[in-house]
Amino acid sequence: MPLDLPPRRVLPEDVKERMRPVFTQSRDRGRRAPLAVAAGVLLIAGGVVATQIVTQPVHEVDSGHLQVVAPSSRDLDRCRAALNDQNWSSTRMVVFDLRKVLVGEDGRFCELTRTRARVAAEDFKPTALEDGSITFRSTKIIAGVPPSGARTAHAVNSSYTHSPLGPGPEGVVTPGFFIVETPGVVSELVFDDRTMRMPSISSKSATVTDSYENSDTDPWSEESVLARCVDIASDGGRSAEELVGFEPLMVTGLDQHHGMMIAHREHEKWAYCSFSGGTNGGLQLLNVMEDDPDKPFMYIGDKTGSDYSVIGRVDRAAKSVLVSDGGHPPVSAEVADGHFLAAVPILDEAKTIPKDHLRLVVRNDKNQIIYEGGFG
């Protein structure tokens, strides 16, 4: 006789999300668990439709798999725009420190940074890798279908095996896809204990489009400029630990698209970045110590457009700084956190201004001069 069971209740998504790590992390290493990968497959037998559950062993969910999360709607929108395919779908995304890689339901990958989206070029052909394949290659990411039974993977530049660079970080491997970050030039891929020579694939096999993580569509907002600076520094090999958490502090030349920015992290760390037209420099930390703490210190001076941008450090009591080069009226600098940023007009065709040609007048909040002179 039929059982009078209560109706089935569906757990809310937030509850399931909180439960998932508990289940995945509690599995013992080496355990193999059944997975109903074919539940719901319909078999036609003698005119009767039956549902058969087929089980097969799967790999444990290790620490790498905890990097696989669901993409946001913003992530999906950015990738669809890069692929020029509004029907493209993805439910899995691997998060590395400063980049994300979405795995499409159709097998196509999409790499996102704060200001860029990368997808495989239209003429890119998958490259065999034993019984797997590489279907995406960019300057920092290699992805595709893993060799049978692979559980771990990382990229290696054999020229640096014994240097501080060493191999690349461990990637993410599932039965259906693998994704690894590269340590620059890659000569080998290592899956578990199997070393495979990296096929000859150009790192330019991915097309790159501008795509901003924030919802601000202005590429010349302070946040967008800083995001480009972070991306460029990351592409150049700077670590996420050095780059994350910075916010704009002050900037010059934003309207002209030629200038310099100072950023801060909790007003305890500072960094700068120059930009000119569509070209940015990478974010650089301001960690030079002044020789004479009683005198202002000049970190950097650089030509930006028709001006010479100067970054320096002054007493934290400073509320205003005037900078002059002897040939133009003094320029009022932006001041914050004991740092200043000024755009000084360039004399004639000179591309630089000697540091000893610049003069400063520094005042406190009572408009009293607390320093007048050159740099230390």
Backbone torsions as a table, in degrees:
resi	resn	phi	psi	omega
1	MET	NA	148.9	-177.4
2	PRO	-67.9	145.2	178.9
3	LEU	-85.4	137.9	179.1
4	ASP	-89.3	82.3	-176.3
5	LEU	-94.3	150.2	176.1
6	PRO	-68.0	156.1	180.0
7	PRO	-61.9	147.1	-178.9
8	ARG	-70.9	134.6	179.0
9	ARG	-103.5	138.5	179.0
10	VAL	-97.7	126.8	179.5
11	LEU	-67.9	140.3	174.2
12	PRO	-60.4	152.6	-177.2
13	GLU	-60.7	-38.3	-178.5
14	ASP	-67.7	-31.4	177.3
15	VAL	-70.0	-44.7	179.0
16	LYS	-62.1	-37.0	-179.4
17	GLU	-66.0	-37.7	178.7
18	ARG	-69.9	-30.9	-177.7
19	MET	-77.8	-29.8	-171.9
20	ARG	-57.7	-47.6	179.8
21	PRO	-61.6	-32.7	180.0
22	VAL	-62.4	-45.1	-179.6
23	PHE	-67.3	-45.4	-173.5
24	THR	-70.0	-34.6	-176.3
25	GLN	-81.0	-17.0	-174.0
26	SER	-88.0	-5.5	179.8
27	ARG	-72.1	137.9	179.1
28	ASP	-72.0	144.0	177.2
29	ARG	-62.0	133.5	178.1
30	GLY	93.2	-14.2	-178.9
31	ARG	-70.9	145.6	175.5
32	ARG	-116.7	130.2	-175.2
33	ALA	-120.7	149.7	178.3
34	PRO	-73.4	146.5	176.7
35	LEU	-131.4	126.6	-178.0
36	ALA	-81.6	68.5	-175.9
37	VAL	-71.1	-21.3	-177.7
38	ALA	-115.1	18.9	176.5
39	ALA	-62.3	133.8	-179.5
40	GLY	95.0	-2.5	174.5
41	VAL	-73.2	126.8	-174.7
42	LEU	-93.5	131.3	177.7
43	LEU	-111.8	135.4	176.8
44	ILE	-98.3	112.8	-177.5
45	ALA	-134.2	109.3	178.9
46	GLY	59.2	34.0	177.4
47	GLY	81.0	0.8	-179.9
48	VAL	-105.6	130.3	178.1
49	VAL	-89.3	120.8	-179.4
50	ALA	-124.4	153.0	177.3
51	THR	-106.5	126.1	-178.6
52	GLN	-115.2	135.0	176.6
53	ILE	-101.0	118.2	179.9
54	VAL	-105.1	130.6	-179.9
55	THR	-109.6	149.2	174.4
56	GLN	-150.1	154.8	-179.1
57	PRO	-70.7	147.6	175.7
58	VAL	-131.0	163.0	178.4
59	HIS	-73.7	155.3	174.2
60	GLU	-64.0	159.3	173.9
61	VAL	-91.7	104.8	-176.2
62	ASP	-97.8	-170.3	-174.1
63	SER	-62.0	-32.3	179.3
64	GLY	-62.9	-37.9	-177.8
65	HIS	-68.1	-20.2	177.9
66	LEU	-69.1	-9.9	175.4
67	GLN	-81.6	-9.0	-178.8
68	VAL	-87.9	117.5	-178.7
69	VAL	-133.5	175.2	177.6
70	ALA	-84.7	135.9	177.9
71	PRO	-72.4	156.4	176.1
72	SER	-83.5	169.0	177.5
73	SER	-64.4	-32.3	177.4
74	ARG	-66.1	-42.9	177.0
75	ASP	-57.9	-46.3	-179.4
76	LEU	-62.9	-43.8	-179.9
77	ASP	-60.4	-42.4	-179.3
78	ARG	-63.9	-43.2	-179.3
79	CYS	-69.3	-39.3	178.2
80	ARG	-62.1	-38.7	177.7
81	ALA	-66.1	-41.9	-179.6
82	ALA	-65.7	-36.1	179.5
83	LEU	-84.9	-10.1	-174.8
84	ASN	54.4	44.8	-177.2
85	ASP	-145.9	99.2	-178.0
86	GLN	-73.1	-8.8	178.7
87	ASN	-96.3	-4.2	-179.4
88	TRP	-63.2	139.2	-175.5
89	SER	-132.7	145.9	178.0
90	SER	-150.2	137.2	175.4
91	THR	-119.1	-0.3	-177.6
92	ARG	-129.6	134.1	179.7
93	MET	-138.9	133.0	176.5
94	VAL	-100.4	128.7	-177.1
95	VAL	-107.6	118.2	169.2
96	PHE	-99.2	-175.1	-173.1
97	ASP	-57.0	-53.4	-174.1
98	LEU	-123.8	16.3	176.8
99	ARG	-148.5	156.7	178.1
100	LYS	-123.2	148.2	175.6
101	VAL	-130.1	116.4	178.2
102	LEU	-90.7	138.3	179.3
103	VAL	-103.9	114.9	-177.2
104	GLY	-75.5	151.9	175.3
105	GLU	-62.1	-24.0	178.9
106	ASP	-93.3	6.4	177.6
107	GLY	91.6	-6.4	177.9
108	ARG	-82.3	143.5	-179.1
109	PHE	-104.4	155.4	176.8
110	CYS	-141.5	121.3	-178.8
111	GLU	-101.7	131.7	-178.8
112	LEU	-122.7	134.9	165.9
113	THR	-116.7	-168.4	-177.3
114	ARG	-67.2	-26.9	-174.7
115	THR	-132.6	4.7	-175.7
116	ARG	-136.2	151.4	169.8
117	ALA	-126.5	134.6	179.7
118	ARG	-125.9	132.5	175.7
119	VAL	-135.8	161.5	-179.4
120	ALA	-62.9	138.6	176.5
121	ALA	-61.7	152.2	-176.2
122	GLU	-60.2	-31.7	-178.0
123	ASP	-92.6	7.1	179.9
124	PHE	-73.8	133.3	179.4
125	LYS	-110.5	133.8	176.3
126	PRO	-54.5	142.6	-178.0
127	THR	-113.6	129.8	-176.1
128	ALA	-65.3	144.7	177.6
129	LEU	-141.5	89.3	-167.6
130	GLU	50.7	-123.2	179.4
131	ASP	-95.3	14.6	173.4
132	GLY	-112.8	-160.6	179.5
133	SER	-162.4	157.8	172.1
134	ILE	-104.4	122.1	-177.9
135	THR	-117.0	-2.1	177.5
136	PHE	-151.4	135.5	179.3
137	ARG	-147.0	123.0	173.9
138	SER	-128.5	-171.4	-179.1
139	THR	-66.3	-24.8	-175.3
140	LYS	-122.5	-9.2	-173.1
141	ILE	-132.8	138.6	169.0
142	ILE	-125.6	131.9	-177.0
143	ALA	-146.7	159.0	178.5
144	GLY	167.8	-149.6	179.7
145	VAL	-101.6	126.5	-175.0
146	PRO	-75.7	155.2	170.8
147	PRO	-59.1	152.8	-176.1
148	SER	-55.5	131.5	175.1
149	GLY	81.3	-2.1	-177.8
150	ALA	-66.3	141.6	-178.7
151	ARG	-121.8	-28.3	178.9
152	THR	-134.3	159.9	179.2
153	ALA	-158.8	146.6	168.2
154	HIS	-156.0	158.1	180.0
155	ALA	-96.5	149.6	-176.3
156	VAL	-134.0	136.4	165.8
157	ASN	-103.9	104.1	-172.1
158	SER	-60.9	-22.7	179.0
159	SER	-67.7	-20.9	-175.6
160	TYR	-116.1	15.1	-175.5
161	THR	-54.3	-37.0	-175.9
162	HIS	-103.7	16.3	178.2
163	SER	-103.9	172.1	178.0
164	PRO	-58.9	-23.1	179.7
165	LEU	-65.8	-45.9	178.6
166	GLY	57.9	-162.3	178.3
167	PRO	-74.2	166.3	176.6
168	GLY	-71.7	168.5	179.6
169	PRO	-65.4	156.1	179.1
170	GLU	-65.0	136.3	-178.4
171	GLY	-89.7	-165.4	178.6
172	VAL	-114.7	129.2	-178.8
173	VAL	-128.7	128.7	171.5
174	THR	-127.6	168.9	177.9
175	PRO	-58.5	-24.2	-175.1
176	GLY	-100.0	-24.1	-178.1
177	PHE	-155.9	160.2	170.7
178	PHE	-134.4	150.5	176.4
179	ILE	-142.2	128.6	176.8
180	VAL	-131.7	147.0	169.9
181	GLU	-86.7	148.4	-175.8
182	THR	-105.7	146.2	176.0
183	PRO	-91.5	48.4	-176.4
184	GLY	91.5	-130.1	178.1
185	VAL	-67.7	132.4	-177.5
186	VAL	-113.9	126.8	177.7
187	SER	-107.3	-24.9	-176.9
188	GLU	-143.9	152.5	169.2
189	LEU	-117.1	135.6	-178.6
190	VAL	-117.3	117.1	174.7
191	PHE	-108.6	114.8	-173.7
192	ASP	55.0	-116.7	178.5
193	ASP	-106.5	16.1	-179.3
194	ARG	-103.0	118.7	178.7
195	THR	-98.0	126.9	-178.2
196	MET	-124.1	135.8	178.2
197	ARG	-66.5	133.2	-179.6
198	MET	-69.5	123.9	176.5
199	PRO	-60.4	156.0	179.6
200	SER	-76.8	98.5	179.7
201	ILE	-131.4	126.7	179.4
202	SER	-66.1	139.7	176.2
203	SER	-71.3	-6.5	176.8
204	LYS	-94.7	17.7	178.7
205	SER	-75.2	-3.5	177.7
206	ALA	-108.2	140.3	174.6
207	THR	-88.0	144.2	-175.0
208	VAL	-117.9	132.4	175.5
209	THR	-131.0	151.2	174.0
210	ASP	-66.7	131.5	-178.4
211	SER	-159.7	116.3	-171.9
212	TYR	-99.8	134.3	-179.0
213	GLU	-66.8	-39.5	178.2
214	ASN	-75.9	162.2	-176.6
215	SER	-80.3	-4.1	178.7
216	ASP	-72.3	121.0	-177.6
217	THR	-87.5	-1.5	-179.6
218	ASP	-85.0	111.2	-179.8
219	PRO	-68.9	-9.6	-179.4
220	TRP	-112.9	21.9	168.0
221	SER	-74.0	159.8	179.8
222	GLU	-58.5	-41.1	-178.6
223	GLU	-65.2	-39.4	-179.6
224	SER	-68.9	-41.2	178.2
225	VAL	-61.9	-45.4	179.0
226	LEU	-62.8	-41.0	179.7
227	ALA	-61.0	-39.8	176.9
228	ARG	-64.3	-40.8	178.8
229	CYS	-60.8	-41.5	179.2
230	VAL	-65.6	-44.5	179.4
231	ASP	-59.8	-45.4	-178.1
232	ILE	-64.5	-40.9	177.5
233	ALA	-64.7	-39.3	178.2
234	SER	-65.0	-44.2	177.6
235	ASP	-61.1	-28.6	179.1
236	GLY	-82.5	0.9	175.2
237	GLY	105.8	0.9	178.6
238	ARG	-71.8	144.9	-175.4
239	SER	-80.0	157.1	177.5
240	ALA	-61.8	-35.3	-179.3
241	GLU	-58.1	-35.2	179.7
242	GLU	-76.7	-26.7	-165.6
243	LEU	-106.7	-25.0	-173.2
244	VAL	-77.6	154.5	172.0
245	GLY	89.0	0.4	-178.8
246	PHE	-82.2	147.3	176.5
247	GLU	-130.3	151.5	178.2
248	PRO	-60.6	139.0	176.5
249	LEU	-111.8	-50.8	175.6
250	MET	-158.6	157.0	-174.0
251	VAL	-150.9	148.4	172.9
252	THR	-123.5	152.7	172.9
253	GLY	72.5	18.5	-176.5
254	LEU	-66.1	-41.4	-179.5
255	ASP	-64.3	-33.2	-179.3
256	GLN	-89.4	-5.9	-178.7
257	HIS	63.7	24.5	174.4
258	HIS	-137.9	113.7	-179.1
259	GLY	178.2	-155.4	-175.8
260	MET	-147.3	149.8	-179.6
261	MET	-126.7	143.5	167.4
262	ILE	-111.0	132.4	178.2
263	ALA	-118.7	159.0	-179.6
264	HIS	-132.4	155.9	170.9
265	ARG	-121.7	104.1	-179.1
266	GLU	55.4	28.0	178.4
267	HIS	57.2	26.9	178.2
268	GLU	-122.5	-23.8	176.0
269	LYS	-126.8	146.7	-178.6
270	TRP	-133.6	151.8	179.9
271	ALA	-148.9	161.8	179.1
272	TYR	-133.1	162.8	178.3
273	CYS	-154.3	136.4	176.0
274	SER	-101.9	154.0	177.4
275	PHE	-145.5	144.8	-179.0
276	SER	-148.6	112.9	-175.5
277	GLY	63.4	-129.5	178.3
278	GLY	-92.9	8.3	-176.3
279	THR	-107.7	129.8	177.6
280	ASN	-116.6	151.9	167.0
281	GLY	-88.8	165.5	176.9
282	GLY	-78.1	155.8	178.8
283	LEU	-65.6	126.8	-178.0
284	GLN	-119.3	133.2	-179.8
285	LEU	-73.3	141.8	174.1
286	LEU	-93.7	91.9	-175.5
287	ASN	-126.8	18.7	177.4
288	VAL	-81.5	131.6	179.3
289	MET	-93.3	136.1	-179.7
290	GLU	-72.8	144.3	179.3
291	ASP	-72.6	-37.9	-178.1
292	ASP	-122.0	101.9	-176.5
293	PRO	-63.4	-14.7	179.8
294	ASP	-82.3	-9.2	-179.8
295	LYS	-118.6	148.0	174.6
296	PRO	-59.0	149.1	-178.0
297	PHE	-119.0	133.9	178.9
298	MET	-97.4	117.8	177.5
299	TYR	-76.4	-51.8	-173.8
300	ILE	-157.5	149.3	169.8
301	GLY	-133.1	134.5	-174.6
302	ASP	-149.2	142.3	177.5
303	LYS	-71.2	124.6	176.9
304	THR	-133.6	103.7	-175.9
305	GLY	67.8	-129.8	-179.4
306	SER	-93.7	6.3	-178.9
307	ASP	-117.2	169.6	174.5
308	TYR	-116.7	108.5	-177.4
309	SER	-83.0	131.6	-177.2
310	VAL	-121.7	128.5	174.4
311	ILE	-116.0	131.7	179.7
312	GLY	-149.2	173.7	177.5
313	ARG	-118.3	138.8	177.9
314	VAL	-133.2	178.9	177.1
315	ASP	-59.0	141.0	-180.0
316	ARG	-64.3	-15.6	177.0
317	ALA	-76.8	-9.4	-176.9
318	ALA	-67.9	133.2	176.4
319	LYS	-116.4	-18.2	175.3
320	SER	-147.3	145.9	178.1
321	VAL	-137.3	126.9	173.1
322	LEU	-106.0	132.1	-178.9
323	VAL	-119.3	130.7	177.7
324	SER	-134.3	154.2	179.7
325	ASP	-112.6	6.6	178.7
326	GLY	89.7	-14.3	-178.1
327	GLY	-118.5	-10.0	179.7
328	HIS	-131.2	160.7	173.8
329	PRO	-59.5	152.2	179.6
330	PRO	-58.1	145.6	179.6
331	VAL	-107.1	133.2	177.0
332	SER	-79.7	128.6	-177.7
333	ALA	-95.3	156.1	168.2
334	GLU	-76.6	138.1	-176.6
335	VAL	-132.4	132.5	175.4
336	ALA	-165.7	144.2	175.6
337	ASP	54.6	30.2	-179.2
338	GLY	74.9	13.8	176.1
339	HIS	-119.0	154.5	174.9
340	PHE	-136.2	156.5	-179.6
341	LEU	-139.9	122.2	-177.3
342	ALA	-132.4	146.8	174.9
343	ALA	-109.7	104.3	-175.5
344	VAL	-98.2	128.2	177.1
345	PRO	-58.1	141.5	-178.5
346	ILE	-85.8	133.4	177.4
347	LEU	-75.1	129.2	176.2
348	ASP	51.0	-130.1	-178.1
349	GLU	-104.9	12.5	-178.4
350	ALA	-63.0	137.9	-179.8
351	LYS	-94.1	-13.3	177.7
352	THR	-139.7	161.0	173.7
353	ILE	-120.1	120.0	178.3
354	PRO	-55.5	138.2	-177.0
355	LYS	-56.4	-36.3	-176.5
356	ASP	-77.2	-1.4	175.1
357	HIS	-88.6	-14.4	-176.3
358	LEU	-89.8	139.3	178.5
359	ARG	-123.8	146.9	-176.4
360	LEU	-124.4	146.3	167.3
361	VAL	-127.0	116.8	-174.7
362	VAL	-112.6	129.4	-179.7
363	ARG	-123.3	153.2	177.5
364	ASN	-92.9	-170.6	-176.3
365	ASP	-71.2	-10.2	175.9
366	LYS	-99.5	11.7	-179.4
367	ASN	64.7	21.9	176.8
368	GLN	-89.2	137.7	177.6
369	ILE	-71.6	121.3	178.9
370	ILE	-108.7	-9.9	173.7
371	TYR	-161.1	141.3	174.1
372	GLU	-146.6	123.7	-178.7
373	GLY	151.3	-157.7	-178.7
374	GLY	-96.1	-169.5	178.2
375	PHE	-82.2	154.0	178.0
376	GLY	-74.2	NA	NA
